[in-house]
Amino acid sequence: MLFRPAPLEDWLRDYYFEASTDISSSGVEPYDFAQLRSLLGIEPEELDRVSFRDSPSAGSLELRSLIASRWGSGAASEVIVANGSTEAQLLVFASILGPGDEVVVVEPAYHSLISTVDALGCRVRRWHLRSEEQFQPDLEELRRLVTARTKMIVVNFPHNPTGVTLTHAEQRELVEIAQRYGSYLLWDGAFEDLVYDAPSLPAVSILYDRGISFGTLSKSYGLPGLRLGWAIGPSEIVKHCVTTRDYTTLALSPLVEFVARQVVASADRLLLPRLQVAARNREVVDEWMGAHQRVVSYARPAAGVVVFPRLRSIPDTIAFCHRLMREHGVLLVPGECFHHPGHVRLGFGGDSVDLARGLHAFSELLSESEGSS
């Protein structure tokens, strides 16, 4: 497979570690290990007992059972645990797809959802969420795209980078579209627990026998550096993924598995404090966008911790974000990273003081740019 460059990762590689203020990231504020031990009651003696022997290829039975009970049907045989959800996606794609297979993918999207199936030689058809429609999903358009040739549909709701999501009725309709031709339905649920005004959507792996759900501890749980993700789907697909994994990473670190077991067993202890901060920050962003509506077009996020506003008079958002970083040390992601110039991805899941500082710098540069245009 030959992978194309990932513009978002290139951008973050260049700036993430030198930014003084980050209003770009798509997850909540990360926890440190001291906070984790305090919240979960992890004792040093428990860490001392971790043995660095190999882990089972699909993940330990205990961890898979915990994940299956919280996010799946309860069957551990339907779960494979991976080094981040990106690896889980790669394992599933490589286990199901081959050259020439037709795949319908939501767009914009995180790069791995599109580029991986493209690298496998698939015929990619894009289900566009459109800026002029505030990125609201058009299920009738999806219905027209999906045919008897469609082997797989790939979606991500709640959505990155826009923050839009589906209602429960719309999710059922999407499942029915996949069922019509027996297409696999892959659902990236990285943000499924970051909801504000409605309950989380159920895992598609529960709703449909060809549904496969992806999850992660990175976005909602403040543990991106743990690199822990999973896929939940038909047990025969999990078996194929194990075979594929024999040629990639083989297994997880037992230390990662140990921490992940503690986290999943008490997940709400990590989720709820970060969700409360995100909810307050969402109101701050909403107020800021309202005060700048003459120069910024925006749709209030229904879930997740990102928004994707359009800067009305700034078509080159790469140059704008370069300048914001260079002059203010503030990290923002240009829409070009998602093939949508004129937009920026703004994250509000982090520290509230950082968010206020970043929005202030954003305001200043918008005013300067407007005055010079």
C-alpha positions as CSV (number, residue, x, y, z in Angstrom):
1,M,0.0,0.0,0.0
2,L,1.1,3.5,-0.8
3,F,-0.3,6.1,1.6
4,R,-0.7,9.8,0.6
5,P,0.6,12.5,3.0
6,A,-1.8,13.4,5.8
7,P,-2.0,17.2,5.8
8,L,-3.5,17.4,9.3
9,E,-0.8,15.3,10.8
10,D,1.9,17.3,8.9
11,W,0.4,20.5,10.3
12,L,0.3,19.3,13.8
13,R,3.8,17.8,13.5
14,D,5.1,21.3,12.6
15,Y,3.4,23.3,15.3
16,Y,1.8,21.2,18.1
17,F,4.8,20.9,20.3
18,E,5.9,24.6,20.0
19,A,2.5,26.2,20.4
20,S,1.9,28.1,23.6
21,T,-1.8,28.0,23.2
22,D,-3.7,25.1,21.6
23,I,-7.3,25.8,20.3
24,S,-7.0,23.2,17.5
25,S,-7.2,19.8,19.2
26,S,-10.1,17.5,18.8
27,G,-10.1,16.0,22.3
28,V,-10.6,17.0,25.9
29,E,-7.6,18.1,28.1
30,P,-5.3,15.2,28.6
31,Y,-4.8,13.7,32.1
32,D,-1.4,13.2,33.6
33,F,-0.6,9.9,35.4
34,A,-0.9,11.4,38.9
35,Q,-4.4,12.5,38.1
36,L,-5.2,9.1,36.6
37,R,-3.9,7.2,39.7
38,S,-5.9,9.5,42.0
39,L,-9.2,9.2,40.0
40,L,-8.9,5.4,39.6
41,G,-7.2,4.4,42.8
42,I,-4.2,2.8,41.1
43,E,-1.6,1.8,43.7
44,P,2.1,1.6,42.9
45,E,2.1,-2.1,43.9
46,E,-0.4,-2.9,41.1
47,L,2.0,-1.4,38.5
48,D,4.9,-3.4,40.0
49,R,3.0,-6.6,39.2
50,V,2.7,-5.8,35.5
51,S,4.7,-8.4,33.6
52,F,6.1,-7.4,30.2
53,R,5.2,-10.6,28.5
54,D,3.3,-10.6,25.2
55,S,-0.4,-9.8,25.3
56,P,-3.1,-11.8,23.4
57,S,-3.4,-10.6,19.7
58,A,-7.0,-9.3,20.1
59,G,-6.4,-7.9,23.5
60,S,-6.9,-9.6,26.9
61,L,-10.2,-11.2,27.6
62,E,-10.8,-8.9,30.6
63,L,-10.2,-5.7,28.6
64,R,-12.3,-6.9,25.6
65,S,-15.1,-7.9,28.0
66,L,-15.1,-4.5,29.7
67,I,-15.2,-2.7,26.3
68,A,-18.0,-5.0,25.0
69,S,-20.1,-4.4,28.1
70,R,-19.8,-0.6,27.9
71,W,-19.9,0.0,24.2
72,G,-21.0,-3.2,22.5
73,S,-23.3,-6.2,23.0
74,G,-21.3,-7.7,25.8
75,A,-19.5,-10.3,23.7
76,A,-15.8,-10.2,24.0
77,S,-15.4,-12.2,20.8
78,E,-16.7,-9.2,18.9
79,V,-13.9,-6.9,20.1
80,I,-10.3,-6.3,19.0
81,V,-8.2,-3.8,20.9
82,A,-5.6,-1.8,19.0
83,N,-2.9,0.8,19.3
84,G,-5.3,3.6,18.8
85,S,-8.5,3.6,16.7
86,T,-6.4,4.4,13.6
87,E,-4.8,0.9,13.8
88,A,-8.2,-0.6,14.5
89,Q,-9.5,1.0,11.3
90,L,-6.5,-0.2,9.3
91,L,-7.0,-3.8,10.5
92,V,-10.7,-3.8,9.6
93,F,-10.2,-2.1,6.2
94,A,-7.4,-4.5,5.2
95,S,-9.4,-7.5,6.4
96,I,-12.5,-6.7,4.4
97,L,-11.5,-4.6,1.3
98,G,-9.5,-5.3,-1.8
99,P,-8.7,-3.5,-5.1
100,G,-11.7,-2.3,-7.0
101,D,-14.2,-2.5,-4.1
102,E,-16.6,0.4,-4.0
103,V,-16.6,2.4,-0.7
104,V,-18.8,5.4,0.2
105,V,-17.0,7.7,2.7
106,V,-18.3,10.8,4.5
107,E,-16.3,14.0,3.6
108,P,-14.8,16.0,5.2
109,A,-13.2,13.4,7.4
110,Y,-10.1,12.5,9.4
111,H,-7.6,11.4,6.8
112,S,-7.4,7.7,7.7
113,L,-11.0,7.1,6.9
114,I,-10.5,8.1,3.3
115,S,-6.8,7.6,2.5
116,T,-6.6,4.0,3.9
117,V,-9.4,2.7,1.6
118,D,-7.8,4.6,-1.3
119,A,-4.4,3.0,-0.6
120,L,-6.1,-0.4,-0.7
121,G,-7.1,0.3,-4.3
122,C,-10.8,0.8,-3.6
123,R,-13.1,3.0,-5.7
124,V,-14.0,5.8,-3.3
125,R,-17.2,7.7,-3.6
126,R,-17.6,10.7,-1.3
127,W,-20.7,11.6,0.7
128,H,-20.3,15.3,0.9
129,L,-21.3,17.3,4.0
130,R,-21.6,20.8,2.5
131,S,-20.6,24.1,4.0
132,E,-23.6,25.9,2.5
133,E,-25.9,23.5,4.3
134,Q,-23.9,24.0,7.6
135,F,-22.6,20.4,7.0
136,Q,-25.9,18.8,7.9
137,P,-26.0,15.2,6.6
138,D,-28.2,14.7,3.6
139,L,-29.4,11.1,3.9
140,E,-31.2,11.2,0.5
141,E,-27.8,12.0,-1.2
142,L,-26.3,9.0,0.6
143,R,-29.2,6.8,-0.5
144,R,-28.4,7.8,-4.1
145,L,-24.7,7.0,-3.7
146,V,-25.2,3.6,-2.2
147,T,-25.8,0.8,-4.8
148,A,-25.5,-2.9,-5.1
149,R,-21.8,-2.4,-5.9
150,T,-21.2,-0.7,-2.5
151,K,-19.2,-3.0,-0.3
152,M,-18.8,-0.6,2.6
153,I,-20.1,2.7,4.0
154,V,-17.7,4.7,6.3
155,V,-19.1,7.5,8.5
156,N,-18.0,9.4,11.6
157,F,-20.7,10.8,13.9
158,P,-20.5,12.9,16.0
159,H,-18.4,14.4,13.2
160,N,-14.9,15.6,13.0
161,P,-14.2,18.4,12.1
162,T,-17.7,20.0,12.2
163,G,-19.4,18.9,15.4
164,V,-22.6,17.8,13.6
165,T,-24.3,14.5,14.5
166,L,-27.4,12.5,13.7
167,T,-30.6,12.0,15.6
168,H,-31.5,8.4,16.6
169,A,-34.0,8.3,13.8
170,E,-31.4,9.4,11.3
171,Q,-29.0,6.8,12.5
172,R,-31.7,4.1,12.0
173,E,-32.3,5.5,8.5
174,L,-28.6,5.3,7.7
175,V,-28.5,1.7,9.0
176,E,-31.4,0.9,6.7
177,I,-29.5,2.3,3.7
178,A,-26.6,0.0,4.4
179,Q,-29.0,-3.0,5.0
180,R,-30.6,-2.5,1.6
181,Y,-27.6,-3.9,-0.2
182,G,-25.9,-5.7,2.6
183,S,-23.0,-3.2,2.7
184,Y,-20.7,-3.1,5.7
185,L,-21.3,0.0,7.8
186,L,-18.2,1.3,9.6
187,W,-18.9,3.9,12.2
188,D,-16.1,6.0,13.8
189,G,-17.5,6.8,17.2
190,A,-14.5,8.6,18.6
191,F,-16.7,11.4,20.0
192,E,-19.8,9.3,20.9
193,D,-19.6,10.1,24.6
194,L,-19.1,13.8,24.2
195,V,-22.8,14.8,23.9
196,Y,-24.7,17.7,25.4
197,D,-28.4,17.9,24.5
198,A,-29.3,14.3,23.6
199,P,-28.2,10.8,24.6
200,S,-25.3,9.1,22.9
201,L,-26.1,7.2,19.7
202,P,-26.0,3.4,20.2
203,A,-23.1,1.5,18.7
204,V,-23.9,0.4,15.1
205,S,-22.4,-3.0,15.9
206,I,-25.5,-3.6,18.1
207,L,-28.0,-2.3,15.4
208,Y,-26.7,-4.2,12.4
209,D,-25.1,-7.5,11.8
210,R,-22.6,-5.9,9.3
211,G,-22.0,-2.9,11.5
212,I,-18.5,-2.2,12.9
213,S,-18.0,0.4,15.6
214,F,-14.6,2.1,16.3
215,G,-13.8,3.7,19.7
216,T,-10.9,5.3,21.5
217,L,-9.8,6.6,24.8
218,S,-8.1,9.6,23.1
219,K,-10.9,12.1,22.5
220,S,-13.5,11.9,25.3
221,Y,-11.3,10.4,28.1
222,G,-8.2,12.6,27.9
223,L,-5.7,9.8,27.1
224,P,-4.4,10.4,23.6
225,G,-0.9,9.3,24.5
226,L,-2.1,5.9,25.8
227,R,-2.8,5.0,22.2
228,L,-5.8,2.7,23.0
229,G,-8.6,2.1,20.5
230,W,-10.9,-0.7,19.4
231,A,-13.2,-2.1,16.9
232,I,-16.5,-3.9,17.7
233,G,-18.1,-6.1,15.0
234,P,-18.8,-9.6,13.7
235,S,-16.6,-12.1,15.4
236,E,-15.4,-13.5,12.0
237,I,-14.2,-10.0,11.1
238,V,-12.3,-9.9,14.4
239,K,-10.6,-13.2,13.5
240,H,-9.5,-11.8,10.2
241,C,-8.2,-8.7,11.9
242,V,-6.0,-10.9,14.2
243,T,-4.5,-12.5,11.1
244,T,-3.8,-9.1,9.6
245,R,-2.3,-7.9,12.8
246,D,0.3,-10.7,12.6
247,Y,1.9,-8.4,10.0
248,T,1.6,-5.1,11.9
249,T,1.9,-4.6,15.6
250,L,1.0,-8.1,16.9
251,A,-0.4,-6.9,20.2
252,L,-0.7,-4.2,22.8
253,S,1.8,-3.4,25.6
254,P,0.8,-5.1,28.8
255,L,1.3,-1.7,30.6
256,V,-1.2,-0.1,28.2
257,E,-3.6,-2.9,28.7
258,F,-3.3,-2.6,32.5
259,V,-4.1,1.2,32.4
260,A,-6.9,0.7,29.9
261,R,-8.6,-1.9,32.1
262,Q,-8.6,0.5,35.0
263,V,-10.0,3.3,32.8
264,V,-12.7,1.4,31.1
265,A,-13.9,-0.1,34.4
266,S,-14.4,3.4,35.8
267,A,-14.7,5.4,32.6
268,D,-17.2,8.0,33.9
269,R,-14.7,9.2,36.5
270,L,-12.6,10.5,33.6
271,L,-15.4,11.4,31.3
272,L,-17.7,13.5,33.4
273,P,-15.2,16.2,34.7
274,R,-14.0,16.8,31.1
275,L,-17.5,16.8,29.7
276,Q,-18.5,19.5,32.2
277,V,-15.6,21.7,31.1
278,A,-16.4,21.1,27.4
279,A,-20.0,22.1,28.0
280,R,-18.9,25.4,29.5
281,N,-16.4,26.0,26.8
282,R,-19.0,25.3,24.1
283,E,-21.0,28.2,25.5
284,V,-17.9,30.4,25.4
285,V,-17.3,29.5,21.8
286,D,-21.0,30.1,20.9
287,E,-20.9,33.6,22.5
288,W,-17.6,34.4,20.7
289,M,-19.0,33.3,17.3
290,G,-22.1,35.4,17.9
291,A,-20.0,38.4,18.5
292,H,-18.1,37.8,15.3
293,Q,-20.9,36.7,13.0
294,R,-20.2,39.5,10.6
295,V,-16.9,37.8,9.7
296,V,-17.4,34.2,10.8
297,S,-20.1,31.7,9.7
298,Y,-20.7,29.0,12.2
299,A,-23.0,26.1,13.2
300,R,-23.3,25.3,16.9
301,P,-21.8,21.9,17.6
302,A,-24.2,19.2,18.7
303,A,-21.5,17.0,20.1
304,G,-17.8,16.6,20.3
305,V,-15.3,19.4,21.0
306,V,-14.6,20.9,17.6
307,V,-16.3,23.4,15.3
308,F,-15.5,24.2,11.7
309,P,-16.4,27.9,11.1
310,R,-15.9,29.6,7.8
311,L,-13.9,32.9,7.8
312,R,-16.0,35.0,5.4
313,S,-13.2,37.2,4.0
314,I,-10.2,34.9,4.4
315,P,-10.0,32.3,1.6
316,D,-6.4,31.3,2.4
317,T,-6.7,29.9,5.9
318,I,-3.3,28.3,5.7
319,A,-1.7,31.7,5.7
320,F,-4.0,33.0,8.4
321,C,-3.2,30.0,10.7
322,H,0.5,30.4,10.0
323,R,0.3,34.0,11.1
324,L,-1.7,33.2,14.2
325,M,1.0,30.7,15.2
326,R,3.9,32.9,14.3
327,E,2.6,36.1,15.9
328,H,0.6,34.8,18.9
329,G,1.8,31.2,19.4
330,V,-1.8,30.0,19.0
331,L,-2.4,26.7,17.2
332,L,-5.5,26.5,14.9
333,V,-6.0,24.0,12.0
334,P,-6.6,25.4,8.6
335,G,-9.5,24.0,6.6
336,E,-7.1,23.0,3.8
337,C,-6.1,20.1,6.0
338,F,-9.7,18.8,5.4
339,H,-9.8,20.0,1.8
340,H,-12.0,23.0,2.8
341,P,-10.1,26.2,2.4
342,G,-11.7,29.2,4.1
343,H,-12.6,27.2,7.2
344,V,-10.6,26.5,10.4
345,R,-11.0,23.7,12.9
346,L,-11.3,25.1,16.4
347,G,-11.1,22.8,19.4
348,F,-12.8,23.7,22.7
349,G,-12.2,20.6,24.8
350,G,-9.1,21.9,26.6
351,D,-8.3,24.3,29.4
352,S,-10.7,27.2,29.7
353,V,-8.0,29.8,30.2
354,D,-6.2,28.6,27.1
355,L,-9.4,28.8,25.1
356,A,-10.0,32.4,26.2
357,R,-6.4,33.4,25.4
358,G,-6.6,31.7,22.0
359,L,-10.0,33.3,21.1
360,H,-8.6,36.7,22.0
361,A,-5.7,36.3,19.7
362,F,-8.0,34.9,17.0
363,S,-10.2,38.1,17.4
364,E,-7.2,40.4,17.1
365,L,-5.9,38.7,13.9
366,L,-9.4,38.7,12.3
367,S,-9.7,42.4,13.0
368,E,-6.2,43.1,11.5
369,S,-7.0,40.9,8.5
370,E,-10.3,42.6,7.9
371,G,-8.7,46.0,8.1
372,S,-6.0,45.2,5.6
373,S,-8.4,43.6,3.1
